[in-house]
Amino acid sequence: MKKICYWSPHLSNVATIKNVINSAISLKKFTKKGINIKIFNVIGEWSDYKKLFASHNIDIIEFSNFKLTRFYPITCFLK
């Protein structure tokens, strides 16, 4: 079984989120051989999408309980 891991940190709602989600779901859906897809959740950036990934049998690997959005309101690029 092949393993594919995504690590795509993001701080705001950008196109990267949609690209990672669509890529992971389509790989899971359209590959003939079994593929194990994992998303690395380093600073809580993928916490809002846990239900979506669970419904498509995609694992989320948590590296810590730290969530950047608790300490820093993220609405735009960091300066």
SVG drawing of the C-alpha trace seen along z (x, -y; Angstrom):
<svg xmlns="http://www.w3.org/2000/svg" viewBox="-18 -43 24 45">
<polyline fill="none" stroke="black" stroke-width="0.4" points="0.0,0.0 1.3,-3.4 1.3,-6.3 0.9,-9.9 1.3,-12.7 0.3,-16.3 1.8,-19.1 0.3,-22.4 0.3,-25.0 -2.0,-27.9 -2.9,-30.9 -6.0,-32.2 -8.5,-31.0 -6.5,-30.7 -6.8,-28.5 -4.2,-26.1 -6.9,-24.7 -9.2,-23.7 -6.3,-22.3 -5.2,-20.0 -8.7,-18.9 -9.6,-18.2 -6.2,-16.4 -6.5,-14.1 -10.2,-13.2 -9.6,-12.6 -6.5,-10.4 -8.5,-8.4 -11.5,-8.1 -9.9,-7.4 -6.9,-5.1 -7.4,-1.5 -4.8,-0.2 -5.2,-1.0 -3.7,-4.3 -3.2,-5.6 -3.5,-9.4 -2.5,-11.5 -2.8,-15.2 -0.3,-16.7 -2.0,-19.1 0.9,-21.0 -0.6,-24.2 -4.3,-23.4 -4.8,-24.6 -6.8,-21.5 -8.9,-21.1 -12.0,-22.7 -11.9,-20.0 -11.7,-16.8 -15.3,-15.7 -14.7,-16.2 -11.6,-14.1 -13.1,-11.4 -16.0,-11.0 -13.5,-10.2 -11.4,-8.0 -8.4,-10.3 -6.3,-10.4 -5.2,-13.5 -1.9,-13.3 -1.9,-15.7 1.5,-17.0 0.4,-19.0 -2.7,-20.5 -1.4,-24.0 -3.8,-26.1 -2.4,-29.3 -5.9,-30.9 -6.3,-30.9 -3.5,-33.4 -3.4,-35.2 -6.4,-36.4 -5.7,-35.2 -7.4,-37.2 -4.6,-38.1 -0.9,-37.7 1.5,-38.0 3.8,-41.0"/>
</svg>
